[in-house]
Amino acid sequence: MSAIKESIDISRRPAEVFPYVTDPTHLPEWQESAVSVRPLSDEPLAVGSKAAVTRHVGRRDITMTMQVIDLDPPRSWHLHGIDGPVRADVHGTIEPIDNGEHSRVTLAVDFEGHGIGKMLVPLVVRPQVRKELPRNEQTLKGILEAGSAR
């Protein structure tokens, strides 16, 4: 299946958007299904960094380890799930618009199912993400444009 992809324009510069959107500890602030995030090291975010992300999927909470595969500030990042029944593959890009005064954030999310995840991905996960992703991007926009991002 193809990735679920959504874009949104944010009235903040890419250099202001990138550190917020790529900080995994902020996920529960702007992603509906994110219950909690625990970085697996105290090091600054870099290729190879990992975080345990717990998400509410259907009626259950599922924890997966996400690893940074690529990081190109302030333009793009790539995360991949390395364990758990549902493994997300997330590509994010930030395109400068309006002479760099604003940003177009694009998120593309795909999934691999393992074990029970093979049933969860098409029946629960993909439909949930199709509904949630546009709302998540609106929440992200609201937080960043209000200037309340830490």
N, CA, C and O atoms as a GROMACS GRO file, in nm:
protein
  600
    1MET      N    1   0.084  -0.118   0.000
    1MET     CA    2   0.000   0.000   0.000
    1MET      C    3   0.088   0.124   0.000
    1MET      O    4   0.205   0.120   0.038
    2SER      N    5   0.031   0.233  -0.042
    2SER     CA    6   0.108   0.356  -0.046
    2SER      C    7   0.096   0.431   0.087
    2SER      O    8   0.003   0.410   0.164
    3ALA      N    9   0.193   0.517   0.111
    3ALA     CA   10   0.197   0.595   0.234
    3ALA      C   11   0.079   0.690   0.240
    3ALA      O   12   0.029   0.736   0.137
    4ILE      N   13   0.035   0.719   0.360
    4ILE     CA   14  -0.067   0.821   0.384
    4ILE      C   15   0.008   0.952   0.395
    4ILE      O   16   0.101   0.965   0.475
    5LYS      N   17  -0.032   1.051   0.314
    5LYS     CA   18   0.047   1.174   0.303
    5LYS      C   19  -0.043   1.296   0.319
    5LYS      O   20  -0.150   1.304   0.258
    6GLU      N   21   0.001   1.390   0.401
    6GLU     CA   22  -0.073   1.515   0.424
    6GLU      C   23   0.027   1.629   0.437
    6GLU      O   24   0.138   1.611   0.487
    7SER      N   25  -0.012   1.747   0.391
    7SER     CA   26   0.070   1.868   0.401
    7SER      C   27  -0.010   1.980   0.465
    7SER      O   28  -0.133   1.984   0.455
    8ILE      N   29   0.061   2.070   0.530
    8ILE     CA   30  -0.002   2.188   0.587
    8ILE      C   31   0.098   2.304   0.586
    8ILE      O   32   0.218   2.283   0.605
    9ASP      N   33   0.047   2.425   0.563
    9ASP     CA   34   0.131   2.544   0.566
    9ASP      C   35   0.125   2.605   0.705
    9ASP      O   36   0.018   2.620   0.764
   10ILE      N   37   0.242   2.641   0.757
   10ILE     CA   38   0.255   2.695   0.891
   10ILE      C   39   0.326   2.829   0.884
   10ILE      O   40   0.429   2.842   0.817
   11SER      N   41   0.272   2.927   0.952
   11SER     CA   42   0.330   3.062   0.950
   11SER      C   43   0.444   3.075   1.049
   11SER      O   44   0.441   3.157   1.141
   12ARG      N   45   0.546   2.991   1.028
   12ARG     CA   46   0.671   2.997   1.103
   12ARG      C   47   0.782   2.952   1.009
   12ARG      O   48   0.758   2.873   0.917
   13ARG      N   49   0.901   3.001   1.031
   13ARG     CA   50   1.016   2.964   0.949
   13ARG      C   51   1.054   2.816   0.971
   13ARG      O   52   1.031   2.762   1.079
   14PRO      N   53   1.110   2.751   0.868
   14PRO     CA   54   1.151   2.611   0.885
   14PRO      C   55   1.243   2.589   1.005
   14PRO      O   56   1.231   2.488   1.074
   15ALA      N   57   1.333   2.683   1.031
   15ALA     CA   58   1.425   2.668   1.144
   15ALA      C   59   1.353   2.672   1.278
   15ALA      O   60   1.408   2.627   1.379
   16GLU      N   61   1.231   2.724   1.281
   16GLU     CA   62   1.151   2.725   1.403
   16GLU      C   63   1.062   2.601   1.413
   16GLU      O   64   1.032   2.553   1.522
   17VAL      N   65   1.020   2.550   1.298
   17VAL     CA   66   0.932   2.433   1.294
   17VAL      C   67   1.010   2.304   1.320
   17VAL      O   68   0.966   2.220   1.397
   18PHE      N   69   1.125   2.290   1.256
   18PHE     CA   70   1.200   2.165   1.258
   18PHE      C   71   1.232   2.114   1.399
   18PHE      O   72   1.204   1.998   1.428
   19PRO      N   73   1.288   2.196   1.488
   19PRO     CA   74   1.324   2.141   1.620
   19PRO      C   75   1.202   2.094   1.700
   19PRO      O   76   1.212   1.999   1.777
   20TYR      N   77   1.089   2.160   1.682
   20TYR     CA   78   0.969   2.118   1.754
   20TYR      C   79   0.914   1.988   1.698
   20TYR      O   80   0.886   1.894   1.773
   21VAL      N   81   0.897   1.982   1.567
   21VAL     CA   82   0.832   1.867   1.504
   21VAL      C   83   0.918   1.741   1.514
   21VAL      O   84   0.865   1.630   1.512
   22THR      N   85   1.050   1.756   1.525
   22THR     CA   86   1.137   1.638   1.532
   22THR      C   87   1.172   1.598   1.675
   22THR      O   88   1.237   1.495   1.695
   23ASP      N   89   1.131   1.675   1.773
   23ASP     CA   90   1.155   1.639   1.913
   23ASP      C   91   1.049   1.538   1.954
   23ASP      O   92   0.932   1.574   1.968
   24PRO      N   93   1.087   1.411   1.975
   24PRO     CA   94   0.985   1.309   2.002
   24PRO      C   95   0.906   1.335   2.129
   24PRO      O   96   0.792   1.289   2.140
   25THR      N   97   0.962   1.407   2.225
   25THR     CA   98   0.888   1.432   2.349
   25THR      C   99   0.767   1.522   2.326
   25THR      O  100   0.679   1.527   2.412
   26HIS      N  101   0.760   1.591   2.213
   26HIS     CA  102   0.645   1.676   2.182
   26HIS      C  103   0.529   1.599   2.117
   26HIS      O  104   0.419   1.653   2.106
   27LEU      N  105   0.552   1.476   2.074
   27LEU     CA  106   0.447   1.403   2.001
   27LEU      C  107   0.313   1.401   2.074
   27LEU      O  108   0.211   1.425   2.009
   28PRO      N  109   0.307   1.373   2.206
   28PRO     CA  110   0.175   1.372   2.271
   28PRO      C  111   0.104   1.508   2.271
   28PRO      O  112  -0.017   1.514   2.292
   29GLU      N  113   0.178   1.616   2.248
   29GLU     CA  114   0.119   1.749   2.243
   29GLU      C  115   0.039   1.771   2.115
   29GLU      O  116  -0.059   1.845   2.115
   30TRP      N  117   0.081   1.708   2.005
   30TRP     CA  118   0.015   1.737   1.877
   30TRP      C  119  -0.036   1.614   1.802
   30TRP      O  120  -0.100   1.628   1.698
   31GLN      N  121  -0.010   1.495   1.853
   31GLN     CA  122  -0.060   1.374   1.787
   31GLN      C  123  -0.161   1.304   1.878
   31GLN      O  124  -0.127   1.262   1.989
   32GLU      N  125  -0.283   1.291   1.831
   32GLU     CA  126  -0.393   1.236   1.910
   32GLU      C  127  -0.363   1.099   1.969
   32GLU      O  128  -0.394   1.075   2.086
   33SER      N  129  -0.304   1.010   1.892
   33SER     CA  130  -0.285   0.873   1.939
   33SER      C  131  -0.160   0.855   2.026
   33SER      O  132  -0.145   0.750   2.089
   34ALA      N  133  -0.072   0.954   2.030
   34ALA     CA  134   0.051   0.941   2.109
   34ALA      C  135   0.017   0.956   2.257
   34ALA      O  136  -0.027   1.062   2.302
   35VAL      N  137   0.039   0.849   2.333
   35VAL     CA  138   0.011   0.848   2.476
   35VAL      C  139   0.133   0.896   2.553
   35VAL      O  140   0.122   0.979   2.644
   36SER      N  141   0.250   0.844   2.517
   36SER     CA  142   0.374   0.882   2.585
   36SER      C  143   0.494   0.853   2.497
   36SER      O  144   0.488   0.771   2.406
   37VAL      N  145   0.603   0.923   2.527
   37VAL     CA  146   0.729   0.903   2.454
   37VAL      C  147   0.842   0.905   2.557
   37VAL      O  148   0.846   0.989   2.647
   38ARG      N  149   0.933   0.809   2.542
   38ARG     CA  150   1.049   0.803   2.630
   38ARG      C  151   1.174   0.789   2.544
   38ARG      O  152   1.199   0.682   2.487
   39PRO      N  153   1.255   0.898   2.533
   39PRO     CA  154   1.381   0.885   2.460
   39PRO      C  155   1.467   0.776   2.525
   39PRO      O  156   1.467   0.762   2.647
   40LEU      N  157   1.538   0.700   2.444
   40LEU     CA  158   1.618   0.590   2.496
   40LEU      C  159   1.764   0.627   2.521
   40LEU      O  160   1.847   0.540   2.547
   41SER      N  161   1.794   0.757   2.513
   41SER     CA  162   1.926   0.807   2.553
   41SER      C  163   1.911   0.955   2.586
   41SER      O  164   1.811   1.019   2.554
   42ASP      N  165   2.014   1.008   2.652
   42ASP     CA  166   2.014   1.151   2.687
   42ASP      C  167   2.085   1.235   2.581
   42ASP      O  168   2.096   1.356   2.595
   43GLU      N  169   2.134   1.170   2.477
   43GLU     CA  170   2.207   1.240   2.372
   43GLU      C  171   2.113   1.326   2.288
   43GLU      O  172   1.994   1.296   2.281
   44PRO      N  173   2.164   1.432   2.224
   44PRO     CA  174   2.081   1.512   2.133
   44PRO      C  175   2.034   1.425   2.016
   44PRO      O  176   2.099   1.327   1.979
   45LEU      N  177   1.921   1.462   1.960
   45LEU     CA  178   1.863   1.388   1.848
   45LEU      C  179   1.963   1.381   1.733
   45LEU      O  180   2.018   1.483   1.690
   46ALA      N  181   1.985   1.260   1.682
   46ALA     CA  182   2.079   1.237   1.573
   46ALA      C  183   2.039   1.107   1.503
   46ALA      O  184   1.957   1.031   1.554
   47VAL      N  185   2.098   1.082   1.386
   47VAL     CA  186   2.076   0.955   1.318
   47VAL      C  187   2.114   0.844   1.416
   47VAL      O  188   2.222   0.847   1.476
   48GLY      N  189   2.026   0.747   1.431
   48GLY     CA  190   2.048   0.637   1.524
   48GLY      C  191   1.974   0.654   1.656
   48GLY      O  192   1.956   0.556   1.728
   49SER      N  193   1.931   0.776   1.688
   49SER     CA  194   1.856   0.799   1.812
   49SER      C  195   1.730   0.713   1.813
   49SER      O  196   1.669   0.688   1.709
   50LYS      N  197   1.691   0.669   1.934
   50LYS     CA  198   1.572   0.586   1.948
   50LYS      C  199   1.483   0.642   2.058
   50LYS      O  200   1.530   0.705   2.153
   51ALA      N  201   1.353   0.616   2.043
   51ALA     CA  202   1.256   0.653   2.145
   51ALA      C  203   1.148   0.546   2.151
   51ALA      O  204   1.108   0.492   2.048
   52ALA      N  205   1.102   0.516   2.271
   52ALA     CA  206   0.988   0.426   2.290
   52ALA      C  207   0.862   0.511   2.284
   52ALA      O  208   0.843   0.601   2.366
   53VAL      N  209   0.776   0.483   2.187
   53VAL     CA  210   0.654   0.560   2.166
   53VAL      C  211   0.535   0.470   2.194
   53VAL      O  212   0.521   0.364   2.133
   54THR      N  213   0.449   0.512   2.286
   54THR     CA  214   0.326   0.438   2.314
   54THR      C  215   0.211   0.512   2.249
   54THR      O  216   0.192   0.632   2.271
   55ARG      N  217   0.133   0.438   2.169
   55ARG     CA  218   0.019   0.496   2.098
   55ARG      C  219  -0.106   0.418   2.131
   55ARG      O  220  -0.103   0.298   2.154
   56HIS      N  221  -0.216   0.490   2.132
   56HIS     CA  222  -0.348   0.426   2.148
   56HIS      C  223  -0.395   0.387   2.007
   56HIS      O  224  -0.421   0.473   1.924
   57VAL      N  225  -0.406   0.258   1.983
   57VAL     CA  226  -0.445   0.205   1.852
   57VAL      C  227  -0.568   0.118   1.873
   57VAL      O  228  -0.562   0.014   1.939
   58GLY      N  229  -0.680   0.161   1.815
   58GLY     CA  230  -0.804   0.088   1.839
   58GLY      C  231  -0.839   0.097   1.986
   58GLY      O  232  -0.862   0.206   2.038
   59ARG      N  233  -0.844  -0.018   2.053
   59ARG     CA  234  -0.876  -0.022   2.196
   59ARG      C  235  -0.756  -0.052   2.283
   59ARG      O  236  -0.770  -0.074   2.403
   60ARG      N  237  -0.637  -0.053   2.225
   60ARG     CA  238  -0.519  -0.089   2.304
   60ARG      C  239  -0.410   0.015   2.291
   60ARG      O  240  -0.406   0.093   2.196
   61ASP      N  241  -0.321   0.014   2.388
   61ASP     CA  242  -0.199   0.094   2.382
   61ASP      C  243  -0.087   0.003   2.336
   61ASP      O  244  -0.065  -0.105   2.392
   62ILE      N  245  -0.016   0.048   2.234
   62ILE     CA  246   0.094  -0.031   2.176
   62ILE      C  247   0.221   0.053   2.184
   62ILE      O  248   0.222   0.169   2.143
   63THR      N  249   0.328  -0.008   2.236
   63THR     CA  250   0.457   0.060   2.243
   63THR      C  251   0.546   0.006   2.133
   63THR      O  252   0.556  -0.115   2.112
   64MET      N  253   0.613   0.098   2.065
   64MET     CA  254   0.708   0.060   1.961
   64MET      C  255   0.832   0.147   1.977
   64MET      O  256   0.825   0.259   2.027
   65THR      N  257   0.944   0.096   1.934
   65THR     CA  258   1.067   0.174   1.933
   65THR      C  259   1.083   0.236   1.794
   65THR      O  260   1.083   0.166   1.693
   66MET      N  261   1.097   0.368   1.793
   66MET     CA  262   1.121   0.441   1.668
   66MET      C  263   1.268   0.482   1.665
   66MET      O  264   1.324   0.522   1.767
   67GLN      N  265   1.329   0.470   1.547
   67GLN     CA  266   1.469   0.507   1.530
   67GLN      C  267   1.482   0.611   1.420
   67GLN      O  268   1.417   0.601   1.316
   68VAL      N  269   1.567   0.710   1.445
   68VAL     CA  270   1.594   0.812   1.344
   68VAL      C  271   1.685   0.750   1.237
   68VAL      O  272   1.794   0.703   1.268
   69ILE      N  273   1.638   0.750   1.113
   69ILE     CA  274   1.711   0.692   1.001
   69ILE      C  275   1.787   0.802   0.926
   69ILE      O  276   1.898   0.780   0.877
   70ASP      N  277   1.724   0.920   0.917
   70ASP     CA  278   1.786   1.032   0.846
   70ASP      C  279   1.740   1.161   0.913
   70ASP      O  280   1.626   1.170   0.961
   71LEU      N  281   1.828   1.260   0.917
   71LEU     CA  282   1.798   1.388   0.978
   71LEU      C  283   1.874   1.494   0.900
   71LEU      O  284   1.997   1.494   0.898
   72ASP      N  285   1.801   1.585   0.836
   72ASP     CA  286   1.861   1.690   0.755
   72ASP      C  287   1.798   1.825   0.792
   72ASP      O  288   1.713   1.877   0.719
   73PRO      N  289   1.839   1.881   0.908
   73PRO     CA  290   1.778   2.007   0.953
   73PRO      C  291   1.802   2.121   0.856
   73PRO      O  292   1.910   2.127   0.797
   74PRO      N  293   1.709   2.210   0.835
   74PRO     CA  294   1.570   2.207   0.879
   74PRO      C  295   1.476   2.155   0.770
   74PRO      O  296   1.361   2.198   0.761
   75ARG      N  297   1.524   2.062   0.686
   75ARG     CA  298   1.447   2.019   0.570
   75ARG      C  299   1.371   1.888   0.583
   75ARG      O  300   1.257   1.879   0.538
   76SER      N  301   1.433   1.786   0.644
   76SER     CA  302   1.367   1.656   0.641
   76SER      C  303   1.414   1.565   0.753
   76SER      O  304   1.518   1.586   0.816
   77TRP      N  305   1.333   1.463   0.777
   77TRP     CA  306   1.368   1.359   0.873
   77TRP      C  307   1.297   1.231   0.831
   77TRP      O  308   1.199   1.234   0.758
   78HIS      N  309   1.350   1.118   0.880
   78HIS     CA  310   1.294   0.987   0.849
   78HIS      C  311   1.306   0.902   0.976
   78HIS      O  312   1.415   0.885   1.030
   79LEU      N  313   1.194   0.849   1.020
   79LEU     CA  314   1.189   0.762   1.138
   79LEU      C  315   1.134   0.627   1.095
   79LEU      O  316   1.051   0.618   1.004
   80HIS      N  317   1.180   0.522   1.162
   80HIS     CA  318   1.130   0.389   1.130
   80HIS      C  319   1.112   0.310   1.258
   80HIS      O  320   1.198   0.311   1.346
   81GLY      N  321   0.997   0.241   1.268
   81GLY     CA  322   0.973   0.152   1.382
   81GLY      C  323   1.057   0.027   1.368
   81GLY      O  324   1.063  -0.033   1.261
   82ILE      N  325   1.123  -0.013   1.478
   82ILE     CA  326   1.213  -0.128   1.471
   82ILE      C  327   1.166  -0.246   1.554
   82ILE      O  328   1.230  -0.351   1.555
   83ASP      N  329   1.052  -0.229   1.625
   83ASP     CA  330   0.996  -0.343   1.697
   83ASP      C  331   0.846  -0.320   1.717
   83ASP      O  332   0.792  -0.217   1.678
   84GLY      N  333   0.782  -0.417   1.777
   84GLY     CA  334   0.638  -0.408   1.802
   84GLY      C  335   0.557  -0.464   1.687
   84GLY      O  336   0.611  -0.489   1.579
   85PRO      N  337   0.428  -0.484   1.709
   85PRO     CA  338   0.344  -0.544   1.606
   85PRO      C  339   0.313  -0.451   1.489
   85PRO      O  340   0.287  -0.497   1.378
   86VAL      N  341   0.316  -0.320   1.515
   86VAL     CA  342   0.292  -0.222   1.410
   86VAL      C  343   0.415  -0.132   1.403
   86VAL      O  344   0.448  -0.065   1.501
   87ARG      N  345   0.482  -0.130   1.288
   87ARG     CA  346   0.604  -0.053   1.272
   87ARG      C  347   0.582   0.057   1.169
   87ARG      O  348   0.564   0.031   1.050
   88ALA      N  349   0.583   0.178   1.218
   88ALA     CA  350   0.560   0.294   1.131
   88ALA      C  351   0.687   0.332   1.057
   88ALA      O  352   0.798   0.312   1.107
   89ASP      N  353   0.669   0.386   0.940
   89ASP     CA  354   0.778   0.445   0.862
   89ASP      C  355   0.731   0.588   0.830
   89ASP      O  356   0.635   0.607   0.756
   90VAL      N  357   0.800   0.686   0.887
   90VAL     CA  358   0.756   0.825   0.878
   90VAL      C  359   0.862   0.909   0.808
   90VAL      O  360   0.978   0.914   0.850
   91HIS      N  361   0.822   0.975   0.700
   91HIS     CA  362   0.907   1.071   0.629
   91HIS      C  363   0.844   1.207   0.649
   91HIS      O  364   0.725   1.226   0.623
   92GLY      N  365   0.923   1.302   0.694
   92GLY     CA  366   0.874   1.438   0.710
   92GLY      C  367   0.962   1.534   0.632
   92GLY      O  368   1.084   1.520   0.628
   93THR      N  369   0.898   1.633   0.570
   93THR     CA  370   0.974   1.737   0.500
   93THR      C  371   0.919   1.872   0.539
   93THR      O  372   0.800   1.887   0.569
   94ILE      N  373   1.006   1.970   0.537
   94ILE     CA  374   0.967   2.109   0.559
   94ILE      C  375   1.022   2.190   0.443
   94ILE      O  376   1.143   2.199   0.422
   95GLU      N  377   0.930   2.247   0.369
   95GLU     CA  378   0.966   2.326   0.251
   95GLU      C  379   0.946   2.474   0.285
   95GLU      O  380   0.838   2.513   0.329
   96PRO      N  381   1.050   2.557   0.264
   96PRO     CA  382   1.030   2.700   0.288
   96PRO      C  383   0.938   2.759   0.181
   96PRO      O  384   0.954   2.730   0.062
   97ILE      N  385   0.844   2.841   0.224
   97ILE     CA  386   0.756   2.911   0.131
   97ILE      C  387   0.754   3.058   0.170
   97ILE      O  388   0.796   3.095   0.279
   98ASP      N  389   0.705   3.142   0.080
   98ASP     CA  390   0.700   3.288   0.105
   98ASP      C  391   0.838   3.341   0.145
   98ASP      O  392   0.853   3.406   0.248
   99ASN      N  393   0.937   3.312   0.061
   99ASN     CA  394   1.075   3.356   0.085
   99ASN      C  395   1.130   3.310   0.219
   99ASN      O  396   1.208   3.380   0.283
  100GLY      N  397   1.089   3.191   0.263
  100GLY     CA  398   1.141   3.133   0.386
  100GLY      C  399   1.073   3.181   0.512
  100GLY      O  400   1.112   3.142   0.622
  101GLU      N  401   0.971   3.266   0.499
  101GLU     CA  402   0.900   3.318   0.617
  101GLU      C  403   0.800   3.217   0.674
  101GLU      O  404   0.764   3.224   0.791
  102HIS      N  405   0.756   3.123   0.589
  102HIS     CA  406   0.659   3.022   0.629
  102HIS      C  407   0.710   2.885   0.586
  102HIS      O  408   0.809   2.874   0.514
  103SER      N  409   0.641   2.782   0.631
  103SER     CA  410   0.683   2.644   0.603
  103SER      C  411   0.567   2.560   0.555
  103SER      O  412   0.453   2.576   0.600
  104ARG      N  413   0.596   2.470   0.464
  104ARG     CA  414   0.500   2.366   0.425
  104ARG      C  415   0.553   2.234   0.483
  104ARG      O  416   0.658   2.184   0.441
  105VAL      N  417   0.480   2.180   0.578
  105VAL     CA  418   0.517   2.055   0.643
  105VAL      C  419   0.440   1.942   0.576
  105VAL      O  420   0.317   1.948   0.565
  106THR      N  421   0.512   1.840   0.532
  106THR     CA  422   0.450   1.723   0.470
  106THR      C  423   0.492   1.600   0.548
  106THR      O  424   0.611   1.577   0.572
  107LEU      N  425   0.394   1.522   0.588
  107LEU     CA  426   0.419   1.397   0.658
  107LEU      C  427   0.367   1.282   0.573
  107LEU      O  428   0.254   1.286   0.525
  108ALA      N  429   0.450   1.182   0.554
  108ALA     CA  430   0.411   1.061   0.481
  108ALA      C  431   0.435   0.943   0.576
  108ALA      O  432   0.546   0.923   0.624
  109VAL      N  433   0.329   0.867   0.602
  109VAL     CA  434   0.336   0.760   0.700
  109VAL      C  435   0.292   0.629   0.635
  109VAL      O  436   0.189   0.623   0.568
  110ASP      N  437   0.372   0.525   0.655
  110ASP     CA  438   0.335   0.392   0.608
  110ASP      C  439   0.361   0.295   0.722
  110ASP      O  440   0.419   0.332   0.824
  111PHE      N  441   0.318   0.171   0.707
  111PHE     CA  442   0.324   0.075   0.817
  111PHE      C  443   0.361  -0.064   0.769
  111PHE      O  444   0.332  -0.104   0.656
  112GLU      N  445   0.428  -0.138   0.860
  112GLU     CA  446   0.452  -0.281   0.844
  112GLU      C  447   0.383  -0.348   0.962
  112GLU      O  448   0.394  -0.302   1.075
  113GLY      N  449   0.311  -0.456   0.936
  113GLY     CA  450   0.251  -0.533   1.043
  113GLY      C  451   0.330  -0.659   1.068
  113GLY      O  452   0.373  -0.726   0.974
  114HIS      N  453   0.350  -0.692   1.196
  114HIS     CA  454   0.418  -0.814   1.237
  114HIS      C  455   0.329  -0.886   1.337
  114HIS      O  456   0.277  -0.822   1.429
  115GLY      N  457   0.311  -1.016   1.322
  115GLY     CA  458   0.222  -1.090   1.412
  115GLY      C  459   0.082  -1.034   1.401
  115GLY      O  460   0.028  -1.023   1.290
  116ILE      N  461   0.021  -0.999   1.515
  116ILE     CA  462  -0.114  -0.945   1.516
  116ILE      C  463  -0.123  -0.814   1.438
  116ILE      O  464  -0.230  -0.776   1.391
  117GLY      N  465  -0.009  -0.745   1.424
  117GLY     CA  466  -0.004  -0.620   1.349
  117GLY      C  467  -0.045  -0.637   1.203
  117GLY      O  468  -0.091  -0.541   1.141
  118LYS      N  469  -0.028  -0.757   1.148
  118LYS     CA  470  -0.068  -0.781   1.009
  118LYS      C  471  -0.218  -0.761   0.992
  118LYS      O  472  -0.264  -0.719   0.886
  119MET      N  473  -0.295  -0.790   1.097
  119MET     CA  474  -0.440  -0.765   1.092
  119MET      C  475  -0.471  -0.620   1.132
  119MET      O  476  -0.560  -0.558   1.074
  120LEU      N  477  -0.398  -0.568   1.230
  120LEU     CA  478  -0.426  -0.434   1.279
  120LEU      C  479  -0.400  -0.325   1.175
  120LEU      O  480  -0.475  -0.228   1.166
  121VAL      N  481  -0.294  -0.340   1.095
  121VAL     CA  482  -0.258  -0.233   1.001
  121VAL      C  483  -0.372  -0.201   0.906
  121VAL      O  484  -0.413  -0.085   0.900
  122PRO      N  485  -0.428  -0.297   0.829
  122PRO     CA  486  -0.533  -0.259   0.734
  122PRO      C  487  -0.669  -0.231   0.800
  122PRO      O  488  -0.746  -0.149   0.750
  123LEU      N  489  -0.698  -0.298   0.910
  123LEU     CA  490  -0.830  -0.287   0.970
  123LEU      C  491  -0.845  -0.171   1.068
  123LEU      O  492  -0.953  -0.113   1.080
  124VAL      N  493  -0.737  -0.138   1.138
  124VAL     CA  494  -0.745  -0.037   1.244
  124VAL      C  495  -0.649   0.080   1.221
  124VAL      O  496  -0.689   0.196   1.223
  125VAL      N  497  -0.522   0.049   1.199
  125VAL     CA  498  -0.418   0.152   1.198
  125VAL      C  499  -0.433   0.248   1.080
  125VAL      O  500  -0.440   0.369   1.100
  126ARG      N  501  -0.437   0.196   0.959
  126ARG     CA  502  -0.445   0.285   0.843
  126ARG      C  503  -0.571   0.373   0.847
  126ARG      O  504  -0.561   0.493   0.823
  127PRO      N  505  -0.690   0.317   0.875
  127PRO     CA  506  -0.809   0.403   0.882
  127PRO      C  507  -0.796   0.510   0.993
  127PRO      O  508  -0.838   0.624   0.975
  128GLN      N  509  -0.739   0.472   1.107
  128GLN     CA  510  -0.722   0.567   1.217
  128GLN      C  511  -0.628   0.680   1.176
  128GLN      O  512  -0.656   0.797   1.203
  129VAL      N  513  -0.517   0.646   1.110
  129VAL     CA  514  -0.419   0.747   1.070
  129VAL      C  515  -0.475   0.838   0.960
  129VAL      O  516  -0.448   0.958   0.960
  130ARG      N  517  -0.553   0.782   0.867
  130ARG     CA  518  -0.615   0.865   0.762
  130ARG      C  519  -0.701   0.975   0.824
  130ARG      O  520  -0.702   1.088   0.774
  131LYS      N  521  -0.773   0.943   0.930
  131LYS     CA  522  -0.858   1.042   0.998
  131LYS      C  523  -0.775   1.136   1.085
  131LYS      O  524  -0.800   1.256   1.090
  132GLU      N  525  -0.678   1.080   1.154
  132GLU     CA  526  -0.603   1.154   1.254
  132GLU      C  527  -0.498   1.248   1.196
  132GLU      O  528  -0.479   1.358   1.250
  133LEU      N  529  -0.430   1.210   1.090
  133LEU     CA  530  -0.318   1.288   1.039
  133LEU      C  531  -0.356   1.433   1.005
  133LEU      O  532  -0.283   1.524   1.045
  134PRO      N  533  -0.466   1.459   0.934
  134PRO     CA  534  -0.500   1.599   0.908
  134PRO      C  535  -0.528   1.678   1.037
  134PRO      O  536  -0.493   1.796   1.047
  135ARG      N  537  -0.591   1.613   1.136
  135ARG     CA  538  -0.617   1.680   1.265
  135ARG      C  539  -0.487   1.707   1.339
  135ARG      O  540  -0.470   1.812   1.400
  136ASN      N  541  -0.395   1.610   1.333
  136ASN     CA  542  -0.264   1.629   1.398
  136ASN      C  543  -0.192   1.748   1.338
  136ASN      O  544  -0.134   1.830   1.410
  137GLU      N  545  -0.195   1.759   1.205
  137GLU     CA  546  -0.127   1.871   1.140
  137GLU      C  547  -0.193   2.004   1.178
  137GLU      O  548  -0.123   2.105   1.194
  138GLN      N  549  -0.324   2.007   1.192
  138GLN     CA  550  -0.392   2.129   1.235
  138GLN      C  551  -0.350   2.166   1.377
  138GLN      O  552  -0.329   2.284   1.408
  139THR      N  553  -0.339   2.067   1.464
  139THR     CA  554  -0.294   2.092   1.602
  139THR      C  555  -0.151   2.144   1.602
  139THR      O  556  -0.120   2.239   1.673
  140LEU      N  557  -0.064   2.082   1.521
  140LEU     CA  558   0.074   2.128   1.510
  140LEU      C  559   0.079   2.273   1.465
  140LEU      O  560   0.152   2.353   1.522
  141LYS      N  561   0.002   2.306   1.364
  141LYS     CA  562  -0.005   2.443   1.312
  141LYS      C  563  -0.049   2.539   1.424
  141LYS      O  564   0.012   2.644   1.442
  142GLY      N  565  -0.153   2.502   1.496
  142GLY     CA  566  -0.203   2.587   1.605
  142GLY      C  567  -0.098   2.613   1.711
  142GLY      O  568  -0.081   2.727   1.756
  143ILE      N  569  -0.028   2.508   1.752
  143ILE     CA  570   0.075   2.522   1.855
  143ILE      C  571   0.188   2.613   1.806
  143ILE      O  572   0.228   2.706   1.876
  144LEU      N  573   0.237   2.586   1.685
  144LEU     CA  574   0.351   2.663   1.634
  144LEU      C  575   0.314   2.808   1.603
  144LEU      O  576   0.394   2.898   1.630
  145GLU      N  577   0.197   2.830   1.548
  145GLU     CA  578   0.159   2.966   1.514
  145GLU      C  579   0.123   3.049   1.638
  145GLU      O  580   0.133   3.172   1.636
  146ALA      N  581   0.081   2.982   1.745
  146ALA     CA  582   0.050   3.053   1.869
  146ALA      C  583   0.178   3.088   1.944
  146ALA      O  584   0.178   3.167   2.038
  147GLY      N  585   0.289   3.026   1.900
  147GLY     CA  586   0.417   3.054   1.964
  147GLY      C  587   0.433   2.982   2.096
  147GLY      O  588   0.521   3.015   2.175
  148SER      N  589   0.346   2.882   2.120
  148SER     CA  590   0.354   2.812   2.249
  148SER      C  591   0.450   2.693   2.244
  148SER      O  592   0.463   2.621   2.344
  149ALA      N  593   0.515   2.670   2.130
  149ALA     CA  594   0.611   2.560   2.121
  149ALA      C  595   0.732   2.593   2.206
  149ALA      O  596   0.787   2.703   2.199
  150ARG      N  597   0.772   2.495   2.288
  150ARG     CA  598   0.889   2.515   2.375
  150ARG      C  599   1.016   2.510   2.298
  150ARG      O  600   1.124   2.525   2.355
   0.00000   0.00000   0.00000
